[in-house]
Amino acid sequence: MIDATEPGSPGWWLARLADDLAEQQTRVRALRQYIDGDAPLPEGADGCREGYRKFQKLSRTNFAELVVEAVAERMIPSGFRTGAEGDELGDAEARKLWNANNLDIFAHDVHADMIGVGSGYVIVGPPEDGIPVITREDPESIVTAHDPKRPQKIIAALKVFRDDVSGRDLAYLYLPGEVWVAAGDVPDAAVGPSVDVSEWSWDTELSRPLGEGFEDVMPVVEFRNRRGRGEFETHTDILDRINYVLLQLLVITAMQAYRQRATKGDLPETDEDGNPIDYAAIFRPGPGALWQLPEGVDLWESAPTDLSPLLNAAKDDIRDLGAVTRTPMSMLLPDGQNQTAEGANFAREGLIFKVGDRIKRASFGWNSVMSLAFRFAGDKERAQILDLETLWQPPERLTLSERADAASKAREDYPWRSRMAEIWGESPESISRMEAERVNDAMLAASLAPQVNDGSAT
């Protein structure tokens, strides 16, 4: 049993953060449904729920993922600048740590979590094989507590996950300078990580301090989005409305695939022998069918419903979604209908401004991550967080001709390396390689140049 009565004790933090995690899981999983294309089904007819469910599923379009990816795909770190000597354009040691932890892949997942559900998480651990371990964590399984005076400072964190090998739930409680691990037996029928830790116990073998010199270290870093919310979190009503209109469109289309017909006039109900007449069989439609109607009997056929109002309503809702999330219409509606060039440029500017703000917020997270990694690696010079700077590729996606034009115009004012980084968007490694190639090209050109005889030799 874990004692959770003493305020500030590990048991107290474990119980408190477990409750916070249960609440966070409910919110994050609801948003994750939209991102994964499994948004709540639009309401339908209760009397024929099973037959209606297929239409409900077909009516959902995953616009939430587009809203998230429109931002996340433009957030690409290109390197880091530290306080180390000779590191004006990017640090090679930081790139080694980045590559060793495959962060070119997992950084996008962190950004997508931050943009999609409001927070992304990274944990930095002690070196394995000489390299500090940096891992991306699921927002569904981790929660943090913050200093009320400095909200950006994490004072406690909890990660709960299931160890499928041992069949136990494990809870890692991170406090400054130490890690406490609690374990609980998991019933075979249990689904998902449990956060009820009342019957858990501390695992003394896994619990440990971080070591001498790390008494103040909190190895968990949160990448917090604006207001701690996902980009579409306050606009789920629009997403639900789009799906509802599309549901009505599908139902009407299916219902009028076979147009209703009726006869006007008197038709006998029985034949000469008194048997009921099956008019559905007599008037069965077909390319070779020929119907003969008695005199005075007319045939009525329903007219098709005009679907244009529903289509326009869906497009209007999609346009509203693009406006409130600052997502270009070219991504939501690729045909670009009714989108002027000026409007398209304005929408792209709004997206670029938003991406710029999210990059600043993510920079705080990556600066903290690399500072912790260098600290675990024993590199105190590079671990100074005030000297760390995350370098990013430009969020604007310019054409080669636009970049070439800008580079040509900036030739007199921008040094060559700055033009490569700021205009061409090259990484520090690429710039260093290109600079070496320029030197080789210059030496080759000099060696191939014709020798000029000044007349001094005889």
Buried (B, 14 or more C-beta within 10 A) or exposed (E): EBEBEEEEBBBBBBBBBBEBBBEBBEBBBBBBBBBEEEBBBBEBEEEEEEEBEEBBEEBBBBBBBBBBBBBBBBBBBBBBBBBBEEBEBBBBBBBEBBEBBEBEEBBBBBBBBBBBBBBBBBBBBEEEEEBBBBEBBBBBBBBBBBEEEEEEEBBBBBBBBBEEEEEBBBBBBBBBBBBBBBBBEBEEEEEEBBBEBEEBEBBEEEBEEBEEEBEEBBBBBBBBBBEEBBBBBEBBEBBBBBBBBBBBBBBBBEEBEEEEEEBEEEEEEEEEEEEEEEEEEEEEEEEEEEEEEEEEEEEEEEEEEEEEEBEEBBBEBBBBBBBBBBBBBBBBBEEEEEBEEEEBEEBBEBBBEBBBEBBEBBBBBBBBBBBBBBBBBEBEEBBBBEBBBBBBBBBBEBEEEEBEEBBEEBEEEBEEBEBBBBBBBBBBBBBBEBBEEEEEEEEEEEEEEEEEEEEEEE
